[in-house]
Every structure is written in structure tokens, then in C-alpha cells.
Amino acid sequence: MSAIDAVASAFIVAGALFSLAAGVALTRFPDILSRMHAATKPQVLGLLLVLLGCALRFRNTVDITTLVLIGAFQLTTAPVAAHMVGRVAYRSGLQRPDLLVVDELADRDR
Amino acid sequence: MTGDARTRRANRAVAVLGMALVWILLWGTFSWANLLGGLVVAGIVLLVFPLPPVVFAGRLRPVPLARFVAWFLRDLFVASVQIAWLAFRFGYTPHGAIIGVGLRVGTDLNLTLTAEALSLVPGSLIVEVDRAEGVLWIHVLDVRDRAEAERFRQDVLALESRIVAAVGSPDEVRRTTEGGVL
């Protein structure tokens, strides 16, 4: 196993750990808005690390261009998906006021 | 920032080239046939799904762009570690806050870029967008009091400044650096 393969494995394992953390956070966080945080950040970083590991492992342009596209679309779509879910949750009254120290959106709508 | 026919055409050309690039990346190898195929597909996509024009008044500045990307990657890493840490802190309930931040540059492009970047950086999620006013309502995770929420507001404006410095027009850059906080 070459040094590059070792680095690639390290990236993939780190990415898997971030994805695991995202999954744990998804089940443990108290309300839907907090859960959307878990669905965007650690999950995206985890995927990027896995893609980076794969790129180091494959080392040919045909595969790497596909990996670049996966990463780019993940970065652009994950926030939109989380925003849509969060927005619908808030409008349906699924937010928990007891978990919010400030809610300026409610102040505006009042 | 006039949406005249010339800028409209230039924006369409950028969109076609961008989509053609994605097409070539999907095939994985560059060939003239791929480039031609990509241009044809991109043209059809633009014809079939016409979108409202995106006004791009600024220009790309490489150094601020690199600075923005570096900050973004750092923020993404910090955010992920923070949430991973929260996930394994049993018996602790993270509180949040929803704050409204009025951006100083209310163009569609800036609103979108700032919202996208914000969603991926520490503790923020866009709950609602007021496009007419240029206001983002952001859910912030793990906030204990009002002072922390205020500090986050400053972070959002700093992020906006970095984006505008990277892609904004000179006028927009002036607006964000003069510190006219809404």
C-alpha cells in the first residue's frame, strides 16, 4: 500500500465518521430545525472527504470529473433542501419556542 | 445594472458554457463531439426552461475569491466538528435562535450565494427569505443568549462582505465596506 493510498483511506474513514456523526445528530437533536443543521454540515463535509479519498485512490480523469460534479451539486443542493424543509416546518408551526432564545421572525409576523 | 439585451445575451452565453462544462465533466473526457453535444443540450435546456435573468453586475476577483473559498472550507470544517461534538454530548439540549439579517446588497445573486454559503457554515440554517427587502431569517444552533445571536449577525455580514468582495461590482463593494449595517 503506497503512501497515497494510506492518505486516501484516512480521508474515507474521516468522511465516514462525519457521516456517522450526522446520523447520530439527526436522531438526537430535539427539533426539526436543529436536525436540518445535522443534515447539511457534517454530512456534506463527510461526503467531500469520501470523494477526496476516492479521487486519490482512482487517480484518473474520467472518475475524478464525476467526483467533482458530485461534490459541486452536493454543495449547491444540500442547503436548498434543508432550507425548504426548515421553511415548511416553521410555517407549519413545528418550531419549538421553548428551544429558541430569540425569534425575530415571529416578532415580524406578529 | 440595467437588464439590457447585451448583458442578457452575455449571461445566457455564460449559462450555456457552464452547462456545456458540466456535460463534458459527465463524460469525463474532452472531445469536440462532447463539446458540441454539450452546447446543443445546454441550448435546448435554456429554450425549454427559461429562467428569470440573473443580474451579474460585478466581476470575479481572484484574490478575494480565494480568500472566500479558504474561509468557507474552514467554516465548513468548524461547523461539522461543532455539530458532531453536539451530537455526542448526551444530556445536553442545544438551544437556537432565529434572527433576521438585512443584507446590504439585495440582488438575487448575492442573496442566493450568501444563503447557500451560510447554510454550510457554523450553526446556521435559512428559515425564510424576504427577497424584496433582502432579508434572510436564519436559524442559529447552539445559542445561549441574545449577545451570542448579535455576534452571529456580525459574522453573517462579514460573510456577505467576503462574497461581495469576490464577485460584486465596485458599487456593491463600497456599500459593504462602508459599514452601513441595516
Boltz contact constraints between the chains, C-beta under 6 A:
constraints:
  - contact:
      token1: [A, 18]
      token2: [B, 80]
      max_distance: 6.0
  - contact:
      token1: [A, 21]
      token2: [B, 84]
      max_distance: 6.0
  - contact:
      token1: [A, 21]
      token2: [B, 87]
      max_distance: 6.0
  - contact:
      token1: [A, 24]
      token2: [B, 87]
      max_distance: 6.0
  - contact:
      token1: [A, 25]
      token2: [B, 83]
      max_distance: 6.0
  - contact:
      token1: [A, 25]
      token2: [B, 87]
      max_distance: 6.0
  - contact:
      token1: [A, 28]
      token2: [B, 87]
      max_distance: 6.0
  - contact:
      token1: [A, 30]
      token2: [B, 93]
      max_distance: 6.0
  - contact:
      token1: [A, 33]
      token2: [B, 139]
      max_distance: 6.0
  - contact:
      token1: [A, 34]
      token2: [B, 141]
      max_distance: 6.0
  - contact:
      token1: [A, 36]
      token2: [B, 125]
      max_distance: 6.0
  - contact:
      token1: [A, 37]
      token2: [B, 83]
      max_distance: 6.0
  - contact:
      token1: [A, 37]
      token2: [B, 125]
      max_distance: 6.0
  - contact:
      token1: [A, 37]
      token2: [B, 141]
      max_distance: 6.0
  - contact:
      token1: [A, 38]
      token2: [B, 83]
      max_distance: 6.0
  - contact:
      token1: [A, 40]
      token2: [B, 119]
      max_distance: 6.0
  - contact:
      token1: [A, 41]
      token2: [B, 79]
      max_distance: 6.0
  - contact:
      token1: [A, 41]
      token2: [B, 80]
      max_distance: 6.0
  - contact:
      token1: [A, 41]
      token2: [B, 83]
      max_distance: 6.0
  - contact:
      token1: [A, 42]
      token2: [B, 80]
      max_distance: 6.0
  - contact:
      token1: [A, 42]
      token2: [B, 83]
      max_distance: 6.0
  - contact:
      token1: [A, 42]
      token2: [B, 84]
      max_distance: 6.0
  - contact:
      token1: [A, 45]
      token2: [B, 76]
      max_distance: 6.0
  - contact:
      token1: [A, 45]
      token2: [B, 80]
      max_distance: 6.0
  - contact:
      token1: [A, 62]
      token2: [B, 28]
      max_distance: 6.0
  - contact:
      token1: [A, 65]
      token2: [B, 25]
      max_distance: 6.0
  - contact:
      token1: [A, 65]
      token2: [B, 28]
      max_distance: 6.0
  - contact:
      token1: [A, 69]
      token2: [B, 25]
      max_distance: 6.0
  - contact:
      token1: [A, 79]
      token2: [B, 116]
      max_distance: 6.0
  - contact:
      token1: [A, 79]
      token2: [B, 119]
      max_distance: 6.0
  - contact:
      token1: [A, 82]
      token2: [B, 119]
      max_distance: 6.0
  - contact:
      token1: [A, 82]
      token2: [B, 125]
      max_distance: 6.0
  - contact:
      token1: [A, 83]
      token2: [B, 126]
      max_distance: 6.0
  - contact:
      token1: [A, 86]
      token2: [B, 125]
      max_distance: 6.0
  - contact:
      token1: [A, 86]
      token2: [B, 127]
      max_distance: 6.0
  - contact:
      token1: [A, 87]
      token2: [B, 127]
      max_distance: 6.0
  - contact:
      token1: [A, 87]
      token2: [B, 128]
      max_distance: 6.0
  - contact:
      token1: [A, 90]
      token2: [B, 127]
      max_distance: 6.0
  - contact:
      token1: [A, 99]
      token2: [B, 95]
      max_distance: 6.0
  - contact:
      token1: [A, 99]
      token2: [B, 96]
      max_distance: 6.0
  - contact:
      token1: [A, 100]
      token2: [B, 96]
      max_distance: 6.0
  - contact:
      token1: [A, 100]
      token2: [B, 97]
      max_distance: 6.0
  - contact:
      token1: [A, 101]
      token2: [B, 95]
      max_distance: 6.0
  - contact:
      token1: [A, 101]
      token2: [B, 97]
      max_distance: 6.0
  - contact:
      token1: [A, 101]
      token2: [B, 143]
      max_distance: 6.0
  - contact:
      token1: [A, 102]
      token2: [B, 97]
      max_distance: 6.0
  - contact:
      token1: [A, 102]
      token2: [B, 146]
      max_distance: 6.0
  - contact:
      token1: [A, 102]
      token2: [B, 149]
      max_distance: 6.0
  - contact:
      token1: [A, 103]
      token2: [B, 98]
      max_distance: 6.0
  - contact:
      token1: [A, 104]
      token2: [B, 98]
      max_distance: 6.0
  - contact:
      token1: [A, 104]
      token2: [B, 99]
      max_distance: 6.0
  - contact:
      token1: [A, 104]
      token2: [B, 100]
      max_distance: 6.0
  - contact:
      token1: [A, 105]
      token2: [B, 98]
      max_distance: 6.0
  - contact:
      token1: [A, 105]
      token2: [B, 128]
      max_distance: 6.0
  - contact:
      token1: [A, 105]
      token2: [B, 137]
      max_distance: 6.0
